Amino acid sequence: MPRDDFPDIPDKTDTADTPDTGGSADDAPEPAARPRARRLGGVLAAVVLVAAGGGLVSATALTPQGPGSSRPIAAPLAAVPAGSSVGVCPGPARLLEGASVGADPQFSPVSASARSDVSALVLGSGSGVLPGSRLASLTGTTLVEVAQAAPASEGPAPARPAAAAPLAGVVAQRGVDDVTVLSADAQAGRQPSAGALMRYTAEDGDLRGSAAAACQQPGNDLWLVGANTALGRTAVLKLSNDSGSPATVSLELFGAEGLIQAPGSRGLLVAPGTTRSVILAGLAPGQERLSVRVRSAGGPVAAHIQQSVLRGLTPGGVEFIAPAAAPALRQVITGVDIQDPAGLAGLTSQAGFADAGPALQLTVPGSADAVIAIKVFGRDGQKALPGGGVVTAKAGSVTEVPLAGVPAGPYTVSVSSDVSFTAAARVTRGLTATDASDFAWSPASARLGSQHVVPVPGSGDRYLIFGAPEGRATISYTPVTADGKIHAAAAADIAGGTTASIKVPADVAGSQLVGYLVSAAGDPAYGAVLLQQDGKQDISTIAVAPGAAGQEQVPVTLGY
């Protein structure tokens, strides 16, 4: 039986988790050649662009303007090509065994039935060419070569048929035992469209249930909402560094009573090609509501929280908490699937089951309280919340709002405020206290745009959930199968203030379906993937990841 609270246990660097020796950045292991070369090329390209932009500024500044001329001179814009696509996938859930004070925490496999796999999609260009792409370990060892990189050519590219059939590179349910990275090389100065999803399932053990997460683009400022370090709850923050530069990470912890000052939460070194584990109960013990802001100096990092629940001897589920949208005046969450309200009321009224029901958590990082209005939209429109859906969230703290009394079904939650905040919604499955249950967290996400790559796992009940909180939206979803074919698109017309649920078929035209290309038009719309298992209490939700970035133009100025 694992211990679930470790108030005096420090964090750990796993391997990829490598031991934390307390050394400087110079002691970090040499990164793999692939990420170092990729970033070196990006730095050289940026230097060339800045030099070119500087030349433009100098020429303009030297041009005579005439006596008394005061015409302002705008800084020229330099086109910055997008880089490669990188998605860092969580490693399998691991059982925290514990350790003596001052030693590294220990992890072990969870059960004999546990399975972890990655599904991924990489889109080809309009001329039918796949970008060089691969699924690799965090240290750079290639696991699956999706497509080989095109050889460098000094002459013009050979002509290709104008009507080349669209295609995709596919990774279908590749078993994994550690953190992995899906990477795809840039094409013609544009970031390729690619996406991956990692899913964990187990039918026995303390981490029974399912957890899934989209493989995320590393960043330098991330918000995670939904952690819990109370009795019987275990929260492990995982920080992965795929870059060629060391990352120095600092954490800000927000609880129900405000900002938590935690020694040991600053200056955490994550070496290139490694993952560092932080036991959150060692920094903020006994917190039923805990949000974590992850800020990295140096290399960007990917972050998720492995959250699990054990009520006595009964497993209460496992989840990978993914980053939510950055604080803003409005947040939208979809994929919120609610069970029978009468059954939930009976379960959550029992001791130890307060977190077994659906709820919304709101984190207000600023110094002013937030007056927040909450609206919940189902298949046939808006549903009323007890109290009218208006609450006051305290500054610098985490506020929880139960979604009690809402009829069963899938929902989209729209939240607005006069003060910036971030949010996520808890989704639960299971209505009997003596049986194993499961839960998931659906984070606030950005509105849908064009050509989102949405991989789905190869088994279970899978649903695309789309919500349009206000005006009408049209969603186009194009299936992609395991043979790399991109099939004809289907469309869903969603009325304002409603949520649509679309069942994902097992196959299309005789080939296993592995994902979709999703685009939205009209008023703002939001999307998520809802995963369940027939006859089981498993549940997971994954927000649709942002689409590929194109070329950007940035102003270039010289100064001294």
C-alpha positions as CSV (number, residue, x, y, z in Angstrom):
1,M,0.0,0.0,0.0
2,P,1.7,3.3,-1.1
3,R,2.0,6.3,1.1
4,D,0.2,9.2,-0.3
5,D,1.5,12.2,1.7
6,F,5.2,13.0,1.8
7,P,5.6,16.4,3.6
8,D,9.3,16.0,4.0
9,I,10.3,14.3,0.8
10,P,12.2,16.4,-1.7
11,D,11.8,16.3,-5.4
12,K,13.5,13.9,-7.8
13,T,15.1,13.9,-11.2
14,D,14.1,10.7,-13.0
15,T,15.3,9.3,-16.3
16,A,15.2,10.1,-18.6
17,D,15.0,10.9,-14.7
18,T,18.6,11.5,-13.9
19,P,19.9,11.9,-10.3
20,D,19.9,15.4,-8.8
21,T,23.5,15.9,-7.8
22,G,23.1,19.6,-7.1
23,G,25.7,20.5,-9.8
24,S,25.7,23.5,-12.0
25,A,24.5,23.7,-15.5
26,D,28.0,22.9,-16.7
27,D,27.6,19.5,-15.1
28,A,24.5,18.6,-17.1
29,P,24.8,15.7,-19.5
30,E,25.5,16.6,-23.1
31,P,22.2,16.8,-25.0
32,A,21.5,14.6,-28.0
33,A,22.8,15.9,-31.4
34,R,19.3,16.2,-32.9
35,P,17.8,18.9,-30.6
36,R,21.1,20.8,-30.3
37,A,21.4,21.0,-34.1
38,R,17.8,22.0,-34.6
39,R,18.1,24.9,-32.1
40,L,21.5,26.0,-33.4
41,G,20.0,26.3,-36.9
42,G,17.2,28.4,-35.4
43,V,19.6,30.7,-33.7
44,L,21.7,31.3,-36.9
45,A,18.5,32.0,-38.8
46,A,17.5,34.6,-36.2
47,V,20.9,36.3,-36.4
48,V,20.7,36.6,-40.2
49,L,17.2,38.1,-39.9
50,V,18.2,40.6,-37.2
51,A,21.2,41.6,-39.3
52,A,19.0,42.1,-42.4
53,G,16.5,44.1,-40.3
54,G,19.3,46.2,-38.9
55,G,20.4,47.1,-42.4
56,L,17.0,48.3,-43.2
57,V,16.8,50.5,-40.2
58,S,20.2,52.0,-40.8
59,A,19.4,52.8,-44.5
60,T,16.1,54.4,-43.5
61,A,17.7,56.4,-40.7
62,L,20.4,57.8,-43.0
63,T,17.9,59.0,-45.6
64,P,17.6,62.9,-45.5
65,Q,14.2,64.0,-44.3
66,G,14.5,67.7,-45.0
67,P,14.7,70.6,-42.6
68,G,12.3,70.4,-39.7
69,S,11.0,67.0,-40.7
70,S,9.5,65.0,-37.8
71,R,7.9,62.2,-39.7
72,P,8.0,59.0,-37.5
73,I,9.8,56.1,-39.1
74,A,8.2,52.7,-38.4
75,A,10.4,49.7,-37.6
76,P,10.6,47.3,-40.5
77,L,9.0,43.9,-40.2
78,A,11.2,40.8,-40.6
79,A,9.7,37.4,-41.5
80,V,10.6,34.8,-38.9
81,P,10.1,31.3,-40.2
82,A,8.4,28.8,-37.9
83,G,10.5,26.0,-36.5
84,S,9.9,22.3,-36.2
85,S,6.9,20.8,-34.4
86,V,7.7,19.2,-31.0
87,G,5.3,17.4,-28.7
88,V,6.4,15.9,-25.4
89,C,4.3,13.0,-24.3
90,P,4.0,12.0,-20.6
91,G,5.6,8.7,-19.5
92,P,3.4,5.9,-18.0
93,A,1.8,6.5,-14.6
94,R,4.0,5.1,-11.8
95,L,3.2,4.1,-8.3
96,L,5.0,6.3,-5.7
97,E,6.5,3.9,-3.2
98,G,8.1,6.5,-0.9
99,A,11.6,6.9,0.5
100,S,13.4,8.0,3.7
101,V,13.7,11.6,4.5
102,G,16.4,13.3,2.3
103,A,16.4,10.5,-0.3
104,D,15.0,10.4,-3.7
105,P,11.4,9.1,-4.0
106,Q,11.0,5.7,-5.6
107,F,8.5,4.6,-8.3
108,S,7.4,1.2,-9.4
109,P,5.1,-0.3,-12.1
110,V,1.5,-0.1,-11.2
111,S,0.0,-3.5,-12.2
112,A,0.3,-6.4,-14.4
113,S,-2.5,-5.1,-16.7
114,A,-1.2,-1.6,-17.1
115,R,-0.6,-0.4,-20.7
116,S,0.7,2.8,-22.1
117,D,0.8,3.8,-25.8
118,V,1.2,6.8,-28.0
119,S,-0.9,7.5,-31.2
120,A,0.4,10.3,-33.5
121,L,-0.4,12.0,-36.8
122,V,1.9,14.0,-39.1
123,L,0.4,15.8,-42.1
124,G,2.1,16.0,-45.5
125,S,2.5,19.2,-47.5
126,G,0.2,20.2,-50.3
127,S,2.5,18.5,-52.8
128,G,2.1,15.2,-51.0
129,V,5.5,15.2,-49.2
130,L,5.8,14.2,-45.5
131,P,8.2,16.2,-43.4
132,G,11.0,14.4,-41.7
133,S,9.4,13.2,-38.5
134,R,9.9,10.7,-35.7
135,L,8.8,9.4,-32.3
136,A,11.8,9.3,-30.1
137,S,12.8,9.0,-26.4
138,L,13.5,12.2,-24.5
139,T,17.3,11.5,-25.0
140,G,16.9,11.4,-28.8
141,T,16.8,7.7,-29.5
142,T,14.4,7.1,-32.4
143,L,11.6,4.7,-31.6
144,V,9.5,5.1,-34.8
145,E,10.7,6.8,-38.0
146,V,7.5,8.3,-39.3
147,A,9.1,9.8,-42.4
148,Q,12.7,10.4,-43.4
149,A,14.0,13.9,-43.8
150,A,14.4,15.0,-47.4
151,P,18.1,15.2,-48.4
152,A,19.5,18.7,-48.9
153,S,19.5,19.7,-52.6
154,E,21.5,22.4,-54.3
155,G,19.3,22.6,-57.4
156,P,15.6,23.3,-57.7
157,A,13.2,20.8,-56.2
158,P,11.8,18.3,-58.7
159,A,8.3,19.0,-60.0
160,R,5.5,17.0,-58.4
161,P,2.0,16.3,-59.6
162,A,-0.3,19.2,-58.8
163,A,-3.1,16.9,-57.7
164,A,-1.0,14.7,-55.3
165,A,-3.3,12.8,-52.9
166,P,-3.2,14.1,-49.4
167,L,-1.5,11.8,-46.9
168,A,-0.4,11.5,-43.3
169,G,2.3,9.8,-41.4
170,V,0.7,7.6,-38.7
171,V,1.8,6.1,-35.4
172,A,-0.9,3.7,-34.2
173,Q,-0.8,2.7,-30.5
174,R,2.9,2.4,-30.1
175,G,3.7,0.9,-26.7
176,V,5.9,3.2,-24.5
177,D,7.6,2.9,-21.1
178,D,9.0,6.4,-20.7
179,V,8.6,10.0,-21.8
180,T,8.6,10.3,-25.6
181,V,8.8,13.1,-28.1
182,L,7.1,13.5,-31.5
183,S,9.0,15.9,-33.7
184,A,8.5,17.0,-37.3
185,D,10.8,19.2,-39.3
186,A,9.7,22.5,-40.8
187,Q,8.7,22.7,-44.4
188,A,9.3,25.8,-46.6
189,G,9.7,27.9,-43.4
190,R,6.4,26.7,-42.0
191,Q,5.7,24.6,-38.9
192,P,4.2,21.2,-40.0
193,S,0.8,20.0,-38.7
194,A,1.4,17.2,-36.2
195,G,0.0,15.9,-33.0
196,A,0.2,13.0,-30.6
197,L,-1.7,11.6,-27.6
198,M,-0.5,9.3,-24.8
199,R,-3.0,7.0,-23.0
200,Y,-2.5,4.9,-19.9
201,T,-5.0,2.2,-18.7
202,A,-4.9,-0.3,-15.9
203,E,-7.5,-2.8,-14.6
204,D,-6.0,-3.5,-11.2
205,G,-3.7,-1.9,-8.7
206,D,-3.8,1.3,-6.8
207,L,-3.6,3.3,-10.1
208,R,-6.5,1.6,-11.6
209,G,-8.4,3.6,-14.3
210,S,-7.3,5.6,-17.3
211,A,-5.3,8.8,-18.0
212,A,-4.6,10.5,-21.2
213,A,-2.9,13.7,-22.3
214,A,-2.0,15.4,-25.6
215,C,1.7,15.6,-26.2
216,Q,2.5,19.2,-25.5
217,Q,4.7,21.9,-27.0
218,P,7.2,22.9,-24.3
219,G,6.9,26.4,-22.8
220,N,8.4,28.8,-20.3
221,D,5.2,29.7,-18.5
222,L,2.6,27.0,-17.7
223,W,-0.5,26.8,-15.5
224,L,-1.8,23.5,-14.0
225,V,-5.1,23.4,-12.2
226,G,-6.6,20.5,-10.2
227,A,-3.9,19.1,-7.9
228,N,-4.7,17.6,-4.5
229,T,-2.3,16.7,-1.7
230,A,-4.9,15.8,1.0
231,L,-4.9,12.4,2.7
232,G,-5.2,9.6,0.2
233,R,-4.3,11.9,-2.8
234,T,-0.9,11.9,-4.5
235,A,0.3,14.6,-6.9
236,V,3.6,14.3,-8.7
237,L,4.7,17.2,-10.9
238,K,6.7,16.0,-13.9
239,L,9.0,18.5,-15.7
240,S,10.6,17.3,-19.0
241,N,13.3,19.2,-20.9
242,D,13.6,18.3,-24.6
243,S,15.8,21.3,-25.4
244,G,19.5,21.5,-25.7
245,S,19.7,24.1,-22.9
246,P,19.4,23.6,-19.1
247,A,16.1,24.8,-17.6
248,T,15.8,26.5,-14.3
249,V,12.3,26.1,-13.0
250,S,10.4,28.1,-10.3
251,L,7.0,27.1,-9.0
252,E,4.2,29.3,-7.7
253,L,1.7,27.4,-5.6
254,F,-1.9,28.5,-5.0
255,G,-4.2,26.9,-2.5
256,A,-7.6,27.4,-1.1
257,E,-6.3,30.0,1.4
258,G,-4.0,31.8,-0.9
259,L,-0.4,31.8,-2.2
260,I,1.7,29.1,-0.5
261,Q,5.3,30.0,0.4
262,A,7.2,26.7,-0.1
263,P,11.0,26.4,0.5
264,G,12.5,24.3,-2.3
265,S,10.1,25.6,-5.0
266,R,12.6,27.8,-6.7
267,G,15.7,27.2,-8.9
268,L,14.9,23.6,-9.8
269,L,17.4,22.5,-12.5
270,V,16.1,20.3,-15.3
271,A,19.0,19.2,-17.4
272,P,18.6,18.6,-21.2
273,G,17.1,15.3,-22.1
274,T,15.8,14.6,-18.6
275,T,12.6,14.6,-16.6
276,R,12.4,15.9,-13.0
277,S,9.7,14.7,-10.5
278,V,8.5,17.0,-7.8
279,I,6.3,15.5,-5.0
280,L,3.8,18.3,-4.4
281,A,2.9,17.1,-0.9
282,G,6.5,17.9,0.1
283,L,5.9,21.5,-0.9
284,A,2.2,22.0,0.0
285,P,0.9,19.2,2.2
286,G,-2.8,18.7,2.9
287,Q,-4.1,20.9,0.1
288,E,-7.5,19.8,-1.3
289,R,-7.2,22.4,-4.0
290,L,-3.9,23.3,-5.5
291,S,-2.8,25.1,-8.7
292,V,0.8,25.3,-9.9
293,R,2.4,27.9,-12.1
294,V,5.6,26.6,-13.8
295,R,8.0,29.2,-15.0
296,S,11.2,28.2,-16.7
297,A,14.4,30.3,-17.4
298,G,16.6,28.9,-20.1
299,G,15.2,25.9,-22.0
300,P,11.4,25.5,-22.2
301,V,9.8,22.5,-20.4
302,A,6.7,20.3,-20.8
303,A,4.8,19.9,-17.5
304,H,2.0,17.7,-16.2
305,I,0.8,16.4,-12.9
306,Q,0.2,12.7,-12.2
307,Q,-2.7,12.9,-9.8
308,S,-4.2,9.8,-8.2
309,V,-6.8,9.0,-5.5
310,L,-6.9,6.1,-3.0
311,R,-9.9,6.0,-0.6
312,G,-8.8,3.4,2.0
313,L,-8.3,0.3,-0.1
314,T,-10.5,1.4,-3.0
315,P,-8.8,3.1,-6.0
316,G,-10.4,6.5,-6.9
317,G,-8.7,7.0,-10.2
318,V,-5.6,8.4,-11.9
319,E,-5.1,11.4,-14.2
320,F,-2.5,13.4,-16.1
321,I,-3.3,17.1,-15.4
322,A,-2.3,19.1,-18.4
323,P,-1.7,22.9,-18.6
324,A,-4.7,25.2,-18.9
325,A,-5.0,28.4,-20.8
326,A,-3.1,31.4,-19.3
327,P,-5.1,33.7,-17.1
328,A,-7.6,35.9,-19.0
329,L,-11.0,37.6,-18.4
330,R,-12.8,34.7,-20.1
331,Q,-12.2,30.9,-20.2
332,V,-14.1,28.1,-21.9
333,I,-13.9,24.4,-21.0
334,T,-15.6,21.6,-23.0
335,G,-15.7,17.8,-22.7
336,V,-17.4,18.1,-19.3
337,D,-19.4,14.9,-19.1
338,I,-21.7,14.8,-16.0
339,Q,-23.4,11.7,-14.5
340,D,-26.8,11.3,-13.0
341,P,-27.2,14.2,-10.5
342,A,-29.2,12.1,-7.9
343,G,-26.6,9.4,-7.8
344,L,-23.8,12.0,-7.5
345,A,-25.6,13.7,-4.6
346,G,-25.8,10.5,-2.7
347,L,-22.1,9.7,-3.3
348,T,-20.5,13.1,-2.6
349,S,-22.4,13.4,0.7
350,Q,-20.4,10.6,2.2
351,A,-17.2,11.3,4.1
352,G,-14.1,11.3,1.8
353,F,-16.1,11.6,-1.4
354,A,-16.4,15.4,-1.8
355,D,-14.0,15.2,-4.8
356,A,-16.0,12.4,-6.4
357,G,-18.4,14.8,-8.2
358,P,-18.0,17.3,-11.0
359,A,-16.7,20.7,-10.2
360,L,-15.1,23.8,-11.6
361,Q,-11.9,25.1,-10.1
362,L,-10.9,28.8,-10.6
363,T,-7.5,30.2,-9.9
364,V,-7.1,34.0,-9.5
365,P,-3.4,34.9,-9.4
366,G,-3.8,38.7,-9.0
367,S,-4.3,40.8,-5.9
368,A,-8.0,41.6,-6.5
369,D,-11.0,39.3,-5.9
370,A,-12.9,38.2,-9.0
371,V,-16.6,38.3,-9.6
372,I,-17.2,35.3,-11.9
373,A,-20.2,34.4,-14.0
374,I,-20.5,30.7,-15.0
375,K,-22.7,29.4,-17.8
376,V,-23.2,25.7,-18.6
377,F,-24.3,24.7,-22.1
378,G,-25.6,21.2,-23.0
379,R,-27.1,19.6,-26.1
380,D,-30.3,21.6,-26.0
381,G,-29.0,24.9,-24.5
382,Q,-28.0,26.5,-21.3
383,K,-28.7,24.8,-17.9
384,A,-29.2,26.6,-14.6
385,L,-26.7,26.4,-11.8
386,P,-27.7,26.7,-8.1
387,G,-27.2,30.2,-7.0
388,G,-27.5,31.6,-10.5
389,G,-23.9,30.8,-11.4
390,V,-22.3,33.9,-10.0
391,V,-19.5,33.5,-7.4
392,T,-16.7,35.6,-5.9
393,A,-13.3,34.0,-6.2
394,K,-10.7,35.2,-3.7
395,A,-7.4,36.8,-5.0
396,G,-4.4,34.6,-5.0
397,S,-6.3,31.4,-4.2
398,V,-8.2,28.5,-5.7
399,T,-12.1,28.5,-5.6
400,E,-14.1,25.4,-6.3
401,V,-17.7,25.5,-7.6
402,P,-19.6,22.2,-7.7
403,L,-21.5,21.5,-10.9
404,A,-24.3,19.9,-8.8
405,G,-27.8,19.4,-10.0
406,V,-27.0,19.6,-13.7
407,P,-28.7,16.9,-15.8
408,A,-26.5,14.1,-17.1
409,G,-24.8,14.7,-20.5
410,P,-21.8,16.4,-22.1
411,Y,-21.4,20.2,-21.5
412,T,-19.4,23.2,-22.3
413,V,-18.6,25.7,-19.5
414,S,-18.1,29.4,-20.2
415,V,-16.7,31.5,-17.4
416,S,-16.2,35.3,-17.5
417,S,-14.8,37.7,-14.9
418,D,-13.7,41.3,-14.3
419,V,-10.2,39.9,-13.2
420,S,-7.9,37.5,-15.0
421,F,-8.1,33.9,-13.9
422,T,-7.5,30.4,-15.2
423,A,-9.7,27.3,-14.8
424,A,-10.3,23.6,-15.2
425,A,-13.3,21.3,-14.6
426,R,-13.2,17.9,-12.8
427,V,-15.2,15.1,-14.5
428,T,-15.9,11.9,-12.6
429,R,-17.1,8.4,-13.3
430,G,-18.6,5.9,-10.7
431,L,-21.5,6.2,-8.3
432,T,-20.9,3.4,-5.8
433,A,-18.6,4.1,-2.8
434,T,-17.4,0.5,-2.6
435,D,-16.3,0.2,-6.2
436,A,-13.3,1.6,-8.0
437,S,-14.0,4.9,-9.7
438,D,-12.1,7.3,-12.0
439,F,-11.8,11.0,-12.7
440,A,-10.4,13.5,-15.3
441,W,-9.6,17.2,-15.5
442,S,-10.6,19.2,-18.6
443,P,-8.5,22.4,-18.8
444,A,-9.6,25.8,-20.2
445,S,-8.5,25.9,-23.8
446,A,-8.2,28.2,-26.8
447,R,-10.9,28.6,-29.5
448,L,-10.7,26.3,-32.5
449,G,-9.1,27.6,-35.7
450,S,-8.0,25.8,-38.9
451,Q,-6.5,22.4,-39.2
452,H,-6.1,21.1,-35.7
453,V,-4.5,17.6,-35.6
454,V,-6.6,15.5,-33.2
455,P,-5.2,11.9,-32.6
456,V,-7.4,9.4,-30.8
457,P,-6.5,6.1,-29.1
458,G,-7.4,2.9,-30.9
459,S,-9.8,1.4,-28.4
460,G,-12.7,2.3,-26.0
461,D,-15.6,4.7,-26.5
462,R,-14.3,7.9,-28.1
463,Y,-16.3,11.1,-28.6
464,L,-15.5,14.5,-30.2
465,I,-17.1,17.2,-28.1
466,F,-17.7,20.6,-29.6
467,G,-19.2,23.7,-27.9
468,A,-20.2,27.1,-29.2
469,P,-21.0,29.3,-26.2
470,E,-22.5,32.2,-28.1
471,G,-23.0,32.4,-31.9
472,R,-23.4,29.6,-34.4
473,A,-20.3,27.7,-35.6
474,T,-19.6,25.1,-38.2
475,I,-17.0,22.3,-37.4
476,S,-15.3,20.3,-40.1
477,Y,-13.8,17.0,-39.0
478,T,-11.8,14.9,-41.5
479,P,-11.0,11.3,-40.5
480,V,-7.4,9.9,-40.9
481,T,-6.9,6.2,-40.9
482,A,-3.9,3.9,-40.1
483,D,-3.0,3.5,-43.8
484,G,-2.2,7.2,-43.9
485,K,-5.3,8.1,-46.0
486,I,-7.2,11.4,-45.4
487,H,-10.8,10.8,-46.1
488,A,-13.7,13.0,-47.0
489,A,-14.7,15.6,-44.3
490,A,-17.9,15.7,-42.4
491,A,-19.4,18.8,-40.9
492,A,-21.4,19.7,-37.8
493,D,-23.5,22.9,-37.5
494,I,-23.6,23.9,-33.9
495,A,-26.2,26.4,-32.7
496,G,-25.0,29.1,-30.3
497,G,-25.2,28.1,-26.6
498,T,-25.1,24.4,-27.3
499,T,-22.7,21.4,-27.1
500,A,-22.5,18.6,-29.7
501,S,-21.2,15.0,-29.1
502,I,-20.0,12.9,-32.1
503,K,-19.2,9.2,-31.6
504,V,-15.9,8.2,-33.2
505,P,-16.2,5.0,-35.3
506,A,-13.7,2.1,-35.0
507,D,-12.7,2.3,-38.7
508,V,-13.3,4.1,-41.9
509,A,-13.4,2.3,-45.3
510,G,-12.0,-0.9,-43.6
511,S,-8.9,0.8,-42.0
512,Q,-8.5,1.7,-38.3
513,L,-9.3,5.4,-37.5
514,V,-6.5,7.1,-35.7
515,G,-7.5,10.7,-35.7
516,Y,-9.1,13.8,-37.2
517,L,-8.2,17.1,-38.8
518,V,-10.5,19.6,-37.2
519,S,-11.4,23.2,-38.4
520,A,-13.9,25.7,-37.3
521,A,-15.7,28.6,-39.0
522,G,-18.1,31.2,-37.7
523,D,-18.4,32.2,-34.1
524,P,-16.0,31.0,-31.4
525,A,-16.1,27.2,-30.9
526,Y,-14.1,24.9,-28.6
527,G,-13.3,21.2,-28.7
528,A,-12.2,18.2,-26.7
529,V,-11.9,14.4,-26.9
530,L,-13.8,12.4,-24.4
531,L,-12.6,8.8,-23.7
532,Q,-14.5,6.1,-21.9
533,Q,-14.5,2.3,-21.6
534,D,-17.7,0.3,-22.1
535,G,-18.6,-1.5,-18.9
536,K,-15.9,0.3,-16.9
537,Q,-15.7,3.5,-14.9
538,D,-12.7,4.8,-16.8
539,I,-12.8,8.4,-18.1
540,S,-10.3,10.8,-19.7
541,T,-10.7,14.2,-21.5
542,I,-8.2,15.9,-23.8
543,A,-8.6,19.5,-25.0
544,V,-7.9,20.0,-28.7
545,A,-4.4,21.3,-29.0
546,P,-3.6,24.5,-31.0
547,G,-2.9,24.3,-34.7
548,A,0.5,24.7,-36.4
549,A,2.1,28.1,-36.4
550,G,2.9,29.8,-39.7
551,Q,5.4,32.5,-40.5
552,E,5.4,35.5,-38.2
553,Q,6.6,39.1,-38.8
554,V,8.3,40.9,-36.0
555,P,9.6,44.5,-35.8
556,V,13.4,44.8,-35.9
557,T,15.0,47.8,-34.4
558,L,18.6,48.8,-33.4
559,G,19.5,50.4,-30.2
560,Y,22.4,51.0,-27.9
